[in-house]
């Protein structure tokens, strides 16, 4: 059998045997599967959980690392800027302490003189020029307290108003100042002003400050010296950047050129109140690290610092995307790994479950197939579409197909008609109904073999719940033999019936012939009897005077014999007539019937002492005319055989017996010997001599014939010389009972 | 015999019966004009005025037909039926006088329109009495059908 491949799925394709999973399969597989599910779920949760924890700690690590990096970058840059500023300021202080500066600005002995000697100015300018040249400043200036430039280096640009104002303030307050000049980052200058104070004298300066004479001012160029160092990176990144910011009115002014801004040197400004802006936090003086937005609106990891003495802020930042690039890759890799692991695990589980299920199914299916093969009938399992999904060897044999020729084929190929309708009817019912249905009783249909020959079958359907839905198991029995046997029985029966009816016809014919014969004999016998009687009579009447006495006696004897023969013929005729007559049954009260018969017999009772004892008799269903003959015969017999009795007694009564009425007529006459009882009811049977008791010997035969026609029985009991009793049975009518129970021996 | 004056047609095949019947009728002085037919065919020839009786007319039917049932050639029932089916003869009184008193014979006879049915009594005295009464009734007491009753249509 090629169908025992356990790896095959439950799905059926044509030509492939179905996997029939009986109800036992899932019940054993289910608990195991549930524990698999648990294990699988738990494993997945553990792996996913640890992956999540790992990712989380990695995230922390990344954050910490970047915090350290950005903080150090920010700190380093802040320090760098501070030092740069300090150095410039120190330079400004140096200028302010130059002797020539003092000389120029000090009133000295020639106080009140407003003009500085040209020689001194030249000397100052030379000194300033030298300083600017040595330190690389664009310009070095000395200003008087009114903010007028009293000396400057050569090529020094003209000072802006802000610088003049700053130096005036410094000259007045003695506070050094650092001021940022210029709107565009790459042309920015920073001015450092330092106050110039008079030389302290030991005499008048105990605690008082020396008077302020003016201010020294250095114009430094951050674009060349400071800004490039801001962006220099020890570890190169793609988006790492340090920005320097300050407040400018309501806006945040990005002081240094920006690495990532497309507009570059043209100056970047952002509203002061833009939330999440790292620059804002820096300007607020907070020294923090966190996630912020930069001037592009891009999410960044940033450390914020404030530059002392300046009111500037510094932001050391890197794009979050770059910062977490490795982390993201790690997360993706890890997620992929977890997913793969899950898939792998699920795959293993599914495979295992399928393997286990398949094994269970295999076992069940083997059992099922063994059962199927063991079945004495052809068995075919069809799905609800009528496709054959399974069959046993007997089915192959019975229909003459190979197994693979039938699998997947519609069952109509082998059961032509009647089956599909049943199947549809079954399918229309709910599955529960179909299952609840008892095994279908046999339905007789025709099956067709592969060679096209038909044979009678009986099918039995029973639904089966399986993995493929409701399947119907069809038991198919070849009933050819049974039908042949049935046919033989039918033939025999038909033959029997034919023979019986033929016999019956023969019997009826014989009966008819017999009766026709009797009738015709009786009929034809009457005519000569009449003639004998007629002519004897005429002879006596018309020729009596010429006849001797003996002749007249003979004629009388002839006439007597003729009369008796006439009676016999009449009785015989009557008997045959009863045989032919149809009963006309009526419910009849026997008492009134008996009275009528008795009344008709009164002429014969003349001169007799007869006591009649007539009990209450039942109502019976009978032919009244014939029943009268019965009683008339029995009564005249009773009267005849009690003739010798001084006191004759005739009793009529009835007994109930098994739904029948037993009627009897009893007399105290001469009776008869019971050894002749069997001759009593025969035609022409007589137990007495004719000269003792006249009679034709047909009366009791007539009684028997009538009672038998009523379905009853007649019999007699007697003891010689002590009387006789005649009994007969009659059926009680269906719904009629006598009002009084019969009273034995009671008077009517 | 002047067939025009026939009063009784006796249809009887048995000569003894014919003689006894005629004897009884004669005793009663009723047998002046009696025609005897010995079988059904003779009876029909007479009644339908054909064959040897072609000279007869339908206007002069017998006053009474005494008909036996068991007859040679054409039986009494057939005679009765033909008689009672023909408008020219159906008014003729017919009394069946036979040995049988079979119920089917009685039924059939009366359904065919018979006017009387008598079983010939066994004893001659009774037979004579019956014949006498028959003759008296049909020839004396009973009013015969008028001549127009024997015309067709």
Interface residues (C-beta under 8 A of the other chain):
Chain A: X519 X523 X524 X526 X527 X528 X529 X530 X531 X533 X534 X535 X536 X537 X538 X563 X566 X570 X577 X581
Chain B: X14 X16 X17 X20 X23 X70 X99 X100 X102 X103 X120 X121 X122 X123 X124 X125 X127
